[in-house]
Amino acid sequence: MTTIPHEPPVVVRTPWWIEARNLWASIAITVIWLAVLITAVYGPDVRTVEASGASTVVPSALGVAFFAVFATWAVARYGYDRKERDG
């Protein structure tokens, strides 16, 4: 019976910034709210006109901000979780 010698294990080190979950979560949340800011400044308004002639104007950033709250919640919940992920 012959044996095959195994090569020594190779340690692959990843850069620190790839595994910095807090960093990536912070960047993602910042980008989410920058999108809300840009929509608030440059986005159009939602205008409705009723048959009676009454009109309503709502900034479109309100809809974007509504979904940004849930996106922020999801990113923060995963990104700032202290449990180690096996991946």
PEKA-V884051 format. One line per field, one symbol per residue. burial: + if it has 16 or more other ideal C-beta (glycine too) atoms within 10 Angstrom, else -. A space follows every 10 residues. Layout:
burial->???
This chain:
burial->---------- ---------- ----+--++- -+--++--+- --+------- ---------- +--++--+-- ++--+---+- -------
